[in-house]
Amino acid sequence: ILFGGIAIIFFSDLIIKEGYGFNVIVSVMIVYGIINFLKCFRVPSSAYLQANGEFKQLSIFTMRSALITLSLVIFFSYVLGPLWSLVGILLGELYISGKIYFYVQKSFKIYKVDWPL
């Protein structure tokens, strides 16, 4: 985040297209930060599924998420503009994070694993 802020401050003419206001830039950075937070949140659960050999279920979640993300990015880009395509990515990431989280919680109940989340 620090390097991104420095890059925007010193190299804004190279990064930011002319015509976008400060509010738009901040909105994009917030949505992008949420997307990355969700990715960090699901990594341990994905690793748990991989360690348990749940590759098929993980790939099903990934394919469904990819279809949701791709269709929403195309829709939002066409209807609302390219900046809104991040919302499509965010919704796809919410889908896969939720599916993986609840699947792992279900497997913890089956194997009687105590997990703080």
TANOR-V641711 format. One record per backbone hydrogen bond with DSSP energy under -0.5 kcal/mol. CO is the residue of the C=O (numbers start at 1). NH is the residue of the N-H. E is the energy in kcal/mol with one decimal. If there is no record, write none. Layout:
# TANOR-V641711
CO:NH:E, CO:NH:E
This chain:
# TANOR-V641711
1:5:-2.5, 2:6:-2.4, 3:7:-2.7, 4:8:-2.2, 5:9:-2.1, 6:10:-2.7, 7:11:-2.5, 11:14:-1.3, 11:15:-1.5, 12:16:-2.7, 15:17:-0.5, 17:20:-1.5, 21:25:-1.9, 22:26:-2.5, 23:27:-2.3, 24:28:-2.4, 25:29:-2.2, 26:30:-2.2, 27:31:-2.5, 28:32:-2.6, 29:33:-2.1, 30:34:-2.2, 31:35:-2.3, 32:36:-2.2, 33:37:-2.3, 34:38:-2.4, 35:39:-1.9, 36:40:-2.2, 37:41:-2.1, 38:42:-1.8, 39:43:-1.0, 40:44:-0.6, 42:46:-2.5, 43:47:-2.5, 44:48:-2.1, 45:49:-2.2, 46:50:-2.4, 47:51:-2.5, 48:52:-1.6, 49:54:-2.9, 50:53:-1.4, 53:55:-0.8, 54:58:-2.1, 55:59:-2.5, 56:60:-2.0, 57:61:-2.3, 58:62:-2.2, 59:63:-2.5, 60:64:-2.4, 61:65:-2.4, 62:66:-2.5, 63:67:-2.3, 64:68:-2.4, 65:69:-3.1, 66:70:-2.8, 67:71:-2.3, 68:72:-2.4, 69:73:-2.7, 70:74:-2.2, 71:75:-2.3, 72:76:-3.2, 73:77:-2.4, 74:78:-2.2, 75:79:-2.9, 76:80:-2.1, 76:81:-1.4, 81:84:-1.0, 82:85:-1.3, 83:86:-1.0, 84:87:-1.3, 84:88:-0.9, 85:89:-1.7, 86:90:-2.6, 87:91:-2.5, 88:92:-2.0, 89:93:-2.3, 90:94:-2.4, 91:95:-2.1, 92:96:-2.2, 93:97:-2.4, 94:98:-2.3, 95:99:-2.6, 96:100:-2.4, 97:101:-2.4, 98:102:-2.5, 99:103:-2.1, 100:104:-2.5, 101:105:-2.4, 102:106:-1.9, 103:107:-2.1, 104:108:-2.3, 105:109:-1.7, 106:110:-1.8, 107:111:-2.4, 108:112:-0.6, 108:113:-2.5, 113:115:-0.6
